[in-house]
Structure formats: C-alpha cells, structure tokens
Amino acid sequence: MTNATAETAETAETAATDPDDPARERLRRWRLVLGGEQADGTGCALSGRDAAMDATLAALYGKGDKAQSGRERTAGLGASAPSVARWLGDIRTYFPSSVVQVMQRDAIDRLGLAALLLEPEMLEAVEADVHLVGTLLSLNKAMPETTKETARAVVRKVVDDLEKRLATRTRATLTGALDRSARVSRPRHHDIDWNRTVAANLKHYLPEYRTVVPERLVGYGRAARSVKKEVILCIDQSGSMAASVVYASVFGAVLASMRSIGTRLVVFDTAVADLTDQLDDPVDVLFGTQLGGGTDINRALAYCQSRISRPAETVVVLISDLYEGGIRDEMLKRVAAMKASGVQFVTLLALSDEGAPAYDREHAAALAALGAPAFACTPDLFPEVMAAALEKRPLPIPDTA
C-alpha cells in the first residue's frame, strides 16, 4: 500500500467513526462526484439516501463501470416511459431545482429522451425551465394533439414566471428612458436635470452667496401616451437560439404592453414570419416559431427595413449568431443604410443567461466596423440596453475580457 493510499484509508476510517469530522463530508462528496462501485479510491461507502442519489447520477452519467457482480453497468434510463418517470421523480427528490434542470438537459442531450417529452405524463413530471421550453418548441410539429395542451401549460408556467421577474423593471427602465428623451426648458420640479441646469447657469454664479442663480431650467418632459418610439425585434429561430427566442418573446410582449412604444416582432430562418399580431400572448408567439432550419439574415433585415416609417425614432434589435446563409454584402449594406437614416441598430449574439454561443466572428467584426457591435446580453441587462438605444447613448456592452 502506498503512503497516499494508506493516508486515504486512514482518513476514511476516521471520518466513518466521527460523523462530525469535515473529512467525512468531503469524502462523501468526492464519492458522489467520482462514482464507481469501488469508491474510486476514496474508501468511502454509500448507503441509504446517498446510495439512492448515486444511482440516479449513475443512470445518467455512468460510463461502463463494472458492478460487483461482474456485469457491465452503462449509462441509460431504459427505453420505457415508466423508468424515466421514476428517474425524474427521484432527481426532484434528491436535488434542488437548478440541478434538476441541468440533469434534465443532460438526459435529453446524452440519452436521446426528447421523444419521451411527447407524452403528457412525462411533461407533468419534468421541472420546467427556459431550456425545456426550447426543446418543446423544437418538437412542436411532431407533437400529438393529446400532448399539445400539456406542453402549452408547461410553456405558460415558464413564461408567466419570466414575466413576473422581468416586466416591472423593464417597464420602469424604459419609461424613464422615454421621459428623458424629451428635454424641456420649463420642467416640473421633480423633472429638473440639476447637473445640466447648473452647467447651463454657471455664468450666473454669485461669489458673495457662493451659489448659482438658475435663470434657465433644464429638465425632462413626460412621455406622452402616443407612440414615441418604434422597436423591431428581429429574432433568429435557428436551433442554437432557442433560449434567446423564449426571452425575446417575453420581452416583446412586455414592450408591446407599453403605449409609448410601437413593437414589432419578426422571426426568421430562411423565411420570415411577422408575429406582431400575437404579441399580446407570448405563448402564442413561441408556438408560432419553428426552431431549426437555415438562416437568411439579409432577407429578414430587408423585411424589417420595409416596415420602418420613422427611422430617427426606431430601434432595430437583431438577435442572431450571425451565421448568414443569405447574401452577406447585402446584409451589411442594409445595416449601414438603416444606421445612415437614423435607425438605432443593436446586435445581440444571444439573449440568455449562458453568454455568447458560437457565432460568426467575421460578421460580428464587420457589424462593429459599421457602429453596431455584437455582444451577448443577459435578460437582466436587456432593459438597460434598450434604454440606452432609446436615448441614443452608448450601449452598456458587458466586459467579456
């Protein structure tokens, strides 16, 4: 026995006899991480709840370790829906919601369980999140009628949760941006921009009183109820953009609920679909998308460009990984033409919590050269990005260095 092995065995023996020893918890965690019937050198055996937890992990992440009986143990949940349903119930018992969502995604990716989501009883057992919604949308055409209502209920729950989290802050942030977009010379007291007022009246400084007498007030007007700004969300619905489609649909519904913003939502692959008339219900928008397929950004931007009537008051938000299957030079010319006409053009590589996906760096650099830098945006940052675009000030691009 090597010194390292002896030391490990001694530590395991001490941990087993002293339940309060921190080493016991460390070994337990390492054992669960490493897996394996022989404890992978930790010398720590599992029993009870820990053994059951280890079995749920092995069903998904096992890699052919040999069981004590000598038979091969391989990753898999079996082909039957009942075994998957039991596994889904087990992981919800043993792990927090955030971990459950990760394991569900891994099960779909590693073990090909997407087809089982077409069964209503499976959908009722899963932990709903943005990524599951993306998977369901990609299966929409293959989904039988008996499953669609259950699927809509799952999507509805996720969308409602997102709206509760994002809507209030988005409306508050953008209402402030719209108010600040109209400066007036006779503002109400609460609308005075004191920094600009002081700067505009420095010549009226009175040394004996050590103060500035503001002869001219500078402030913000209140945004009227009429439409002041136009926003066009142009969303790539290729398979890699699933989470972005979900978030963009929710934000589109929130923007559409604001009277002072005229909102249009356009989704595209090689074809273009205008889903603006469904914006009152983001679930309808999501089921109107068709995840997967090719990409023709130029065609989508051509459609958006044709719908712009007030360039100086319009913000176009392109959400795409920029893998263009259309005419690249025409795409760039359209972006340049829109910016030259006064349109505020925003390029988001993703609208999700995961950061930037794989994207076409050459196209991103070309857009940056046109003054439309491409960057990934989290849902929490999106209201600030939109506020900056509405006010025509520099975008709050996150530092990814």
N, C-alpha and C positions, 0 to 999 in steps of 0.2 A: 504494500500500500504506500503510495507516495505521500509526502508531507501534506500536499494540498488536499488529497482525498481524506487523509486522517483528520485534518482540520475541519473539513466539511462534515464528516461523520460526527465529530465531537460537538460541533455547533448544533447539528440536527438533534443529537441526543439531549443536549442542554435545553434546547427550545422545547422538546417534547415534554420534559419534566417541569418546565417553568412556563405556564401559559401566558404570563405577563411579560416574558422576555421579548423585546422588539425583534430579536433574531427569528423568532418563530413566525411572526407575521411576514418578515422579509422572505423567508424560505417558502412559506405558503404561496406568496405572490409569484415568486420565481417558478415554483412548481406549476402553477396555473398558466403562466406565460409559456413555459417550455413544453408542457405536455409530456406525453410518453409514459408507458407503463412502468418503466424503471426509474421514474422520477428524474431522468436526465441528469443524474449526478448530484441532485440536491439532498438525497437521503430523507426526503420528506414525503410521507404517505398521506393520501387524502381519504376522507371518509365523510359520510353524511351529506350535508348540503354542498360541501366543497367537491365531493366526488360527482354529484349530480351536475354541478356547474361545469366541471371539467368535461363531462360527457357532452354537454351542449356545445362547448367550444370544439371538442374533437370532431363532432358531426360536421362542422363547417370547415375547420382548419386542420384536421388530421391529415398526415401526409404518408400514410402507409406504415406507421409504427407497428411492430408485432405485439400482439396481445400475449398474455401469459400462456394461453392455450396453444400458441404457436401459429394461429391463423392470422392472416393479414387484416389489419384494420385500415380502411381507406376513408377518405373524406366522402361524405354523402349523407343525404337525409332520406334516401329511398325515393321511389317514384310515386308513392301514394300520397294523396292529399291528407289523409289522417295523420301520417307520421310528420308531415310538415306542420300541420295544425298544432300537434303536440309540442313540436320544437318551438314554434312561435310563442306558444303559451309559456314554455319553460324559460326562454330568454327574457320575457317580460317579468317573470318571477324573480330571476336572479340578477338582472342588470338594470341600471337606470335608463330612462327613455333615450337619452343621447347615444348610449352604447347600443341599445336595441336597434336604433335607426341605422347605425353603421353596420351592424351584423346583418340586418335585412338586405342592405345594399350589396354587401359582400356575397350573401347567399344567391342573390339574383345574378350577380356577375360571375361567380365561381361555379355555381351548380346549375345554372340554367333554369331557375324557378319562375321565370317571368310568366310562363304559360299557366302556372297554377293560380296566378292572380286573376285569371279569367273566371274563377269560381267564386261565387258570392261568399261562401263560408271562409275562404282564405282572406278576402278583403276585410271581413269583420274581425279577423284575428291579428291583423298587422298593426304596427304603430305608424300612423300617418305622418308624413313629412314632405318637404318640397321634392325630394328625390323620388319618393314613391309616386307622387303626382306625375312627375315626368315620365316614369315608367308606364303608368296607366295611360297617359296620353299617347305614348308610342304604340300601345296595344289597342287603341280606340277602335280601329277598323276591324280588328279580329275579335272584338268583344261581343259575346252573345247578348241579346236583349235582356235576358234574365240577370245579367251581371251589371248592365249599364247603370241602373238606378243605384245599386250599391256603390259602384265606382263614383258616381256623381256625389253621393253622400260623403264619401271619403275625401274627395276633392273639395267639397263645400266646407268641410271642417277645417282643412288646412288653409283655405282662402280666408275664411272668417277669422281665424287666429292671426293670419298675417295682416289683415285689415285693422284689427284691433291694435296690433303692435305698431303699425306704420302710419295709419291715416291721420291721427291727431297732429303728430309732429310735422308731417308733410304739409298739411293744410296751413298750420301756423307759420311754418317757414316760408312757404310760397306766398301767403297773404302779406307777410311783412315785405317780401321782395317786390310784390306788385305795388304796395303802398309807397315804397321808396323810389319806385321807377318814375314817379311824377313829383318833381320838386316845385314848390310854390313859394311866393315871396310874402304871403300873409298867412302863415300856418297857425293852427291852433297851438296852445301852449304845449300840449303833450306831443305835438308833431315837430317841434323845433329841432333842427340838427345843430346842436350847440357848437360842435367843432367847426363847422363851416360858417356859422354865424359869427363866431369870434374872429376867424380868419378874415372874413369879409369886412370887419369893422375895426381892425387894428389901428387904422388911421385916426380913429376917434378915442384913442386911449387918453385918459386924464391922469397925469402923473400925481397931482395933488391928492387924488382919491384912489390912486392905484387900481383903476378899473377901466373897463371898456364900455362905452355907451353904444349899444347896438341900435343904429339908425335903420338898419335893414336886416330883417329876419330871414333866415333861410331854413326851409323845412320841407317836410314831405306832405304830399296830398294823399287823401284816402282813395284807394282804388274804387272806381265806380262799379256798379253791378253789371254794366255792359262788358262785353268781351274785350279785354285789353291785350291779351297775348294769345298766340296760336302755338300749340305744341303738337308735333308729329312724332310719334314713337314708331320707328321702323325696325322690326324685330326679325332677325334670322331664326328660322324654325328648324334648322338642321339639328340632327340628333344630339350633338355635343352642347347645344344651347338650352337644354330642357329647363334647368333651374332658372335661367335668365328669362325664359318665356313666362314662367309662373310668376316671378316677381314683377316683370314688366306689365303683365296683365292686371295685377293688383294695383300697381301704381297708376296704370291707365284709368282704371275705374275711379280711383281717388281724384285724379286730375279732372276727370270728366264731371265730377260732382261739384267742382268749383265754377261758379257762374262767370268769373272774370277770365277763365282760361278755356279756349276752344281746343278740344283734344281730339286727335285722330290717331287710330291705332292700325298699323299695317304690318302684316306678317308675310314672309316670303321664303321660298326655296328657289326653284326655277320658275315658279309662277308667283303671282302677287295676290293677296287677299286683303281687302279692307274690312275690318271687323268693328268699325266705329259704331255701327248701329247696335252692337251688342255690349257696349261698354257699361251699361247700367248693371250688368251681371258678369263679373269676371269669370265665373264658372262656364257660362256660355262662350265667352271668348276662348277659354282654354280648350273646350271641346270643339271649337271651330278651327283649331290649329291642326297641323298634320306634321308631327315631328319626323325628321329624317329627310332623305332626298338630297338633291343638289343645291347649289347656291348661285343666284344671279343678282348680285348687289346692284349692278348698273340698272337693271330693269326695275327693281324696287325703288331706287332713288329717282328714276325717271317718273314713276307714278307719283311719288311724294312731291317732286318738283312741280308737277302739273296741278297740284292741289294748293299751291301757295298763292295767296292773293295779296298778302301784306308782308313782304319779305322782311322789312325792318322790325316787325313785331312778331316774327316767327322763330321758333326754336325747333330744329330737327335733331332727333336723337337716334343715331344708328347704333343698334346693339348687335354685334356680329364678331365672329372670329376672323373675319376678313379673307377667308379662303374664297376668292372670287372665281366663279365658273363662267361669268359673262365677259364683257369687254372691259378690260382693266383701264385702258386710257380713257374710255368714255366715262367710266365711273369717276375717275379723278377730275375730269373736266366738269362733270355735274357738280361735284363738291365745290370746286373753285368758282363756278358760276353762281351757286347759291350764296356762298360767302361774299362774293363781289356785290350781290344785290342787297346785302344787309342781313341775310339769314344767320342766326347763331347756330353753328353746326357742332354737335357733340358726338364723339365716337367712343362707345363703351365696348371693350372686348368681352365683358361679362357683366351681368348684374346679379351677383350671387355672393355668398359668404366664402367661396372657395378660392377666390383670387383669379388671376388670368389663366385661361386654358391655353392649349396650344393654339397659336394664331400665326397669320402670315405677317412676318416681321417686315418684309419689303413693302407691303401695302401700308402697314402702320407707319413706317418711316415716311412714305410718300404723303400720307394724310397729315402727318406732323409738319412736313415742309409747307403744307397749304394753310397751316394755322389751326389744324383740327387734330391735336394729339390724341392718340388712342390709349386708353387705360382701363383697367378693371375697376369696378365700382361695387362696393358693398351696399346692401339695401339701406343701412343706416346712413351712409354718405350721400345717397341719391338725392334727398331733398336739398342738401347744400349745393350739390352740383347744379340742380335745376334752378335754384335761387340765383346762383352766380350767372347762369346763362340768361335768365330773365332780366337781370340787372345789367347785363353786358359787361361784367367784370371778369377777371381771370378765374378760371376754374380751379377748384381745390383738388388738384391732382395729387393722389397719395404718393408718398416717397417709397418706392419699392427697392431702393438701393440696399 
